[in-house]
Amino acid sequence: MNLSVNEVFDNLESVVNQYIRSLGEYADEQFTSKKDADTWSLGQMYEHLVQTSNFFFMANVMRCLEQRKGQIGGEKNEWGEKQFRYGGFPPRKFKIPEALQGPEPVAKSREEYKSLLGKVLEDAQKLIEPILQNNGEYKTLHPPFGFLNAAEWFYAMEMHFRHHLRQKEELEQ
């Protein structure tokens, strides 16, 4: 990982603020409409980002910090190594494997996402100091990437927000 935890947070803050600013530019119908059955609405994408930030990325940061549901050591797999080497996901669409798919996201109002995304940033900022104090030895399994420590999970969350900017642009069209 080439960035410091503080730099990762600064990037995360910048990207999340782009999402927050965009909320004021959408009509309600634009936010909730789907172009087809296989494509999410903008609202569903926002819901996905909030849910995965809270219940996947930051939850795994906490598991690493608390040393639970993981292990000392472990390595990223080839795909995980590439993502971290290049600092992001490749510019293509991914399909979540059937076994890992949950129910389709249900969008909330645009106004709710302003505060929910603000809370993601607030919670992420509270993790900076504990991550900086952590030795990085305890890791939990990221299904596509392999084993990640707290700082790597934090960086993966920022990469995930950046990755969805492409989808956001497509859905805005």
C-alpha angles and dihedrals in degrees: 000000000000098000127075119238089252091053090049089052092048090053091046091050092050094049095044090050088055088057091047093049091049092057089074092055098058128088112224091248092051090050095053105031122103123207091213142349093269097050125078123230118240088257092054090050090052090049090050091052094050094044096047092045092054104033102030114023104030091034089058092046086056093046089054093046091048092041097233135132092012140061145248106269131353131148139247113252123238093275092048091049090054094050092052094041091054095036097234150030120289114263097262140096121266129204115214108235112257092243091057098043118112126192117307110276116260112216124229125204122295089244092057091055091057090063096035092054090044088054091050088056093045092050092044091052090054089058096057098083096043090049091050089052092048120098092216096231097116113078141178128206120265102195097224098030106039124229118356132182125220095273092048092050088051091052091046089057091055090047089050093054090049091047091057092054087082091053090046091055092049093049092049091060 
